[in-house]
Amino acid sequence: MLFRSPASDLTITVEAGISINALRETLAAQGQMLPLDVPCADTATLGGTLAANQNGPRRLGLGAWRDIVIGLEFASSEGKLAKGGGRVVKTVAGYDLPKLLIGSFGTLGVITEVSLKVFPIPSHSASFVFGYATPEEAAAAAQMVRSSQYFPQALQLVDFPAARLAGQTAVLSSACNLVVSVTGPSVVIERAQRGLPDLLRGSGATATTFLDGSAEVQLWHSLSELIPKFLMQHPGGIALRASLPMTQLLPFAAEFAELCNKPGIGNGVSAQAGVGTAHFFLWSEMAGERTVVLARAAEQAIAICEQFGGRARSEEHTSELQSHLNLVCRLLLEKK
């Protein structure tokens, strides 16, 4: 049995082996949802998603998994079942073990059951794409939107190489694109449709696009599937996941672009502008020493990220790169 309790009170308890898509469809039938913008949703399980702490773009408006999980059950290394949290939102149940298990990659235990807060599906949804010539302009615009009265559900910065990886160059056609998601009653969407272009009128935007319906759904689906799309196009590439203070995200992105500004090396960036996390894609068309070149670039990027007060790790890479990246980790530890 996958479902322990229904989502009738905006909470649900399910077995961790359920796929993201199965959970999404079940909640949708009840007019409810979760911010499940994770890649490979047909095969990704809820437990695996939590263990990897895969948060989607709507984390800005709806919170991260650590905000949404209210309880879980897990199997320890001794084979014993343990629980943390509860099955209702208002609960006092000792140590907050769920926050410890989320993002632990299974090192502390195997998640077997999860209790979650769920959300009503908004009556209306729309996205706005603002095109900019430079990342600095796009980042300044993102800060203006985040501080505004429009309460965006997601703020995504996508440069043109990442847009090409996602197959969305027709919509994300500028050098740097700011994608803003707004949800709520129709009056909220209408107000944003009038107000956001006015708010960003002097920000240097070179293009503005309004998306709703299937076009909006397709855009966000493509952005959530960016890592699988990247690996299909560049099987030997590296996807780095970086978490930094928000004020340091743009400076690090600039350093990363400068680092990769070499013949034969390609790079792209897709960043959650409102929360300080980003994916940096690195690939090479060079033959022969490609693995060494990418591993060296990844080592430098990880080190630079730490200099900016953040952390970066390789989220996806080939087995061929594993030994090189293990060496990178050892070198960084020795430097400390």
C-alpha positions in Angstrom: 0.0 0.0 0.0 1.5 3.3 -1.0 -0.9 5.8 0.7 -1.2 5.6 4.4 -3.6 8.6 4.7 -5.4 10.8 2.2 -4.7 14.5 1.7 -8.1 15.6 3.0 -6.6 18.0 5.6 -3.8 19.3 3.4 -1.4 16.6 4.7 -0.6 13.2 3.3 1.5 10.2 4.4 2.9 7.9 1.8 5.5 5.2 1.4 8.8 6.7 0.2 9.0 4.3 -2.8 6.2 6.1 -4.7 7.3 7.9 -7.8 7.0 11.7 -8.0 4.6 11.5 -10.9 2.3 9.0 -9.1 2.2 11.3 -6.1 1.6 14.3 -8.3 -1.3 12.7 -10.2 -2.9 11.5 -7.0 -2.8 14.9 -5.4 -4.0 16.6 -8.6 -7.1 14.4 -8.5 -7.9 16.1 -5.2 -7.1 19.6 -6.4 -3.8 19.6 -4.5 -0.1 19.8 -5.3 3.5 19.8 -4.1 6.5 21.8 -5.5 7.7 18.6 -7.3 9.8 20.2 -10.0 12.4 17.5 -10.1 13.9 15.7 -13.1 13.0 12.2 -14.3 9.7 12.4 -12.3 8.5 9.1 -13.8 11.2 7.1 -12.1 12.4 9.4 -9.3 11.0 8.3 -5.9 9.9 10.5 -3.1 12.5 9.0 -0.8 15.3 9.4 -3.2 14.3 13.0 -4.0 14.3 13.9 -0.2 17.6 12.1 0.3 19.2 14.1 -2.5 17.3 17.3 -1.4 16.2 18.1 -4.9 14.3 21.3 -4.6 12.5 22.8 -7.7 12.1 26.5 -8.7 8.9 26.9 -6.7 11.0 26.6 -3.5 10.9 30.4 -3.4 7.1 30.6 -2.9 6.3 27.3 -1.3 9.4 26.4 0.7 12.1 23.7 0.5 11.6 20.0 1.5 12.7 20.8 5.0 9.7 23.2 5.3 7.2 20.7 3.7 8.1 17.4 5.4 6.4 17.2 8.8 7.4 13.6 9.6 9.1 10.5 8.3 10.0 6.9 9.1 13.4 5.4 8.3 15.4 2.2 8.6 18.7 2.6 10.4 21.9 0.8 9.6 21.0 -1.7 12.3 17.8 -2.6 10.4 15.6 -0.9 13.0 12.7 1.4 12.2 12.7 4.9 13.7 10.4 7.9 13.3 10.7 11.6 13.6 8.1 14.4 13.5 4.5 13.5 13.1 1.5 13.3 10.7 -0.1 16.6 11.4 1.3 20.1 11.0 1.1 21.1 14.7 3.1 18.5 16.5 5.8 18.3 19.1 7.7 15.0 18.7 11.2 15.4 20.1 14.2 15.9 17.9 13.6 17.2 14.4 15.0 14.2 12.6 13.3 14.9 9.2 15.6 17.9 8.7 18.6 15.7 9.4 17.6 13.0 7.0 16.8 15.3 4.1 19.9 15.7 2.0 21.8 13.0 3.8 22.0 10.8 0.6 21.0 7.7 2.7 24.1 7.9 4.9 22.0 8.1 8.1 19.2 5.7 7.1 16.8 4.7 4.4 13.6 6.7 4.3 10.6 4.4 4.2 7.6 6.7 4.9 7.0 10.4 4.6 4.3 12.8 5.9 4.0 16.0 3.9 2.1 19.3 3.9 0.3 19.8 0.6 -1.0 22.9 -1.2 -4.2 23.7 -3.1 -3.6 24.0 -6.9 -3.8 27.7 -7.7 -6.8 28.8 -9.8 -4.6 30.6 -12.3 -0.9 30.7 -13.2 1.3 32.7 -15.5 5.0 33.3 -16.2 6.8 36.3 -17.5 10.2 36.2 -19.3 12.3 39.3 -19.3 15.4 39.3 -21.6 18.7 41.1 -20.6 22.0 41.6 -22.2 24.0 41.0 -19.1 23.7 38.8 -16.0 24.1 41.9 -13.8 21.0 43.5 -15.2 19.0 40.3 -14.9 20.1 39.8 -11.2 19.2 43.4 -10.3 15.8 42.9 -11.9 15.3 39.7 -10.0 16.0 41.5 -6.7 13.4 44.1 -7.7 10.8 41.5 -8.3 11.5 39.6 -5.1 11.1 42.8 -3.1 7.9 43.8 -4.8 4.2 43.2 -4.0 3.8 40.5 -6.6 5.0 37.6 -4.5 6.6 35.4 -7.2 6.4 31.6 -6.8 9.7 31.2 -8.8 12.5 33.4 -10.0 14.8 31.6 -12.5 17.9 33.1 -14.2 18.7 31.2 -17.4 21.5 32.1 -19.8 21.3 31.4 -23.5 23.6 28.3 -23.5 21.3 26.7 -20.7 18.2 27.7 -22.7 19.7 25.9 -25.7 20.3 22.8 -23.6 16.6 23.0 -22.4 15.4 23.4 -26.0 13.7 26.7 -25.1 15.6 29.3 -27.2 12.4 30.5 -28.9 11.2 31.7 -25.5 14.5 32.3 -23.7 16.2 34.1 -26.6 18.3 36.7 -24.8 21.8 36.4 -23.4 20.3 36.2 -19.9 16.7 35.5 -19.2 14.7 36.2 -16.0 11.6 33.9 -15.7 9.0 35.0 -13.1 6.1 32.7 -12.1 3.0 34.2 -10.5 0.0 32.3 -9.2 -3.4 33.1 -7.7 -6.8 34.4 -8.7 -7.2 35.9 -12.1 -7.1 39.4 -10.6 -3.5 38.7 -9.3 -2.4 37.6 -12.7 -3.9 40.6 -14.3 -2.3 42.9 -11.8 1.1 41.3 -12.4 0.6 41.5 -16.2 0.2 45.2 -15.9 2.6 45.9 -13.1 5.7 43.8 -13.7 6.6 45.4 -17.0 6.2 48.8 -15.4 8.3 47.7 -12.4 11.1 46.6 -14.7 10.7 49.3 -17.3 14.1 51.0 -16.5 15.9 47.7 -15.7 17.3 47.3 -19.2 15.0 44.5 -20.4 15.2 44.0 -24.1 12.3 41.6 -24.5 9.1 40.7 -22.5 7.1 37.5 -23.0 3.9 36.4 -21.3 3.1 32.7 -21.0 0.2 30.8 -19.6 -1.5 27.5 -20.2 0.4 24.7 -22.0 3.2 27.0 -23.0 4.0 27.9 -19.4 3.8 24.3 -18.3 6.2 23.2 -21.1 8.7 25.9 -20.2 8.9 24.9 -16.5 9.0 21.2 -17.4 11.9 21.8 -19.8 13.8 23.7 -17.0 13.1 21.0 -14.5 14.5 18.4 -16.9 17.6 20.4 -17.7 20.1 18.0 -16.2 18.9 14.9 -18.1 18.7 17.0 -21.3 22.3 18.2 -20.7 23.6 14.7 -20.2 21.9 13.5 -23.4 23.6 16.2 -25.4 26.9 16.1 -23.6 27.4 12.6 -22.1 30.8 13.5 -20.8 29.8 16.8 -19.2 29.6 17.8 -15.5 26.6 19.4 -13.7 27.8 21.3 -10.7 25.3 22.3 -8.0 26.3 25.4 -6.0 24.7 27.0 -2.9 25.9 30.4 -2.0 24.8 33.6 -0.1 22.5 35.4 -2.5 24.8 38.4 -2.7 27.6 36.1 -3.9 25.7 34.1 -6.5 26.3 36.5 -9.3 30.0 37.2 -8.6 30.6 33.4 -8.5 28.7 33.0 -11.8 30.9 35.7 -13.4 34.1 33.9 -12.1 32.7 30.6 -13.4 32.1 32.1 -16.9 35.6 33.5 -16.9 37.1 30.2 -15.8 35.3 28.4 -18.7 36.1 31.1 -21.3 38.6 28.8 -23.1 38.6 27.2 -26.5 36.7 24.0 -26.6 34.9 24.4 -23.3 31.2 25.2 -23.0 29.2 26.3 -20.0 25.7 27.3 -19.0 23.9 28.5 -15.9 20.4 28.1 -14.5 20.0 29.7 -11.1 17.2 30.0 -8.6 17.6 33.8 -8.2 15.5 34.0 -5.0 17.3 31.4 -2.9 20.9 31.4 -3.9 21.2 28.0 -5.5 22.2 27.2 -9.1 23.3 24.6 -11.6 26.4 25.2 -13.6 26.9 23.0 -16.7 30.4 22.3 -18.0 31.2 20.4 -21.1 34.0 20.1 -23.7 34.1 19.2 -27.4 37.9 18.5 -27.2 39.2 15.0 -27.8 41.9 13.2 -25.9 42.3 15.2 -22.7 38.7 16.1 -22.3 38.3 14.3 -18.9 41.3 15.9 -17.4 40.3 19.4 -18.7 36.8 19.1 -17.2 38.0 17.7 -13.9 40.5 20.5 -13.6 37.8 23.1 -14.3 35.5 21.5 -11.8 38.2 21.5 -9.2 38.8 25.2 -9.7 35.0 26.0 -9.7 34.5 24.1 -6.4 37.5 26.0 -4.8 36.2 29.4 -6.1 32.7 28.7 -4.7 34.2 28.1 -1.3 36.1 31.4 -1.5 32.7 33.1 -2.1 31.3 31.5 1.1 29.4 28.7 -0.6 29.6 25.0 -1.4 29.6 23.3 -4.7 29.6 19.6 -5.7 29.3 17.6 -8.8 25.7 16.4 -9.1 26.0 14.5 -12.3 29.1 13.1 -14.0 30.3 10.0 -15.8 32.1 7.1 -14.2 35.2 8.1 -16.2 35.3 11.4 -14.3 34.8 9.7 -10.9 38.5 9.0 -10.1 39.5 12.5 -11.2 36.7 14.1 -9.0 37.7 11.9 -6.0 41.2 13.3 -6.4 39.8 16.8 -6.4 38.0 16.2 -3.2 41.2 14.8 -1.6 43.2 17.8 -2.7 40.6 20.2 -1.2 40.6 18.4 2.1 44.4 18.5 2.2 44.3 22.2 1.6 42.1 22.7 4.6 
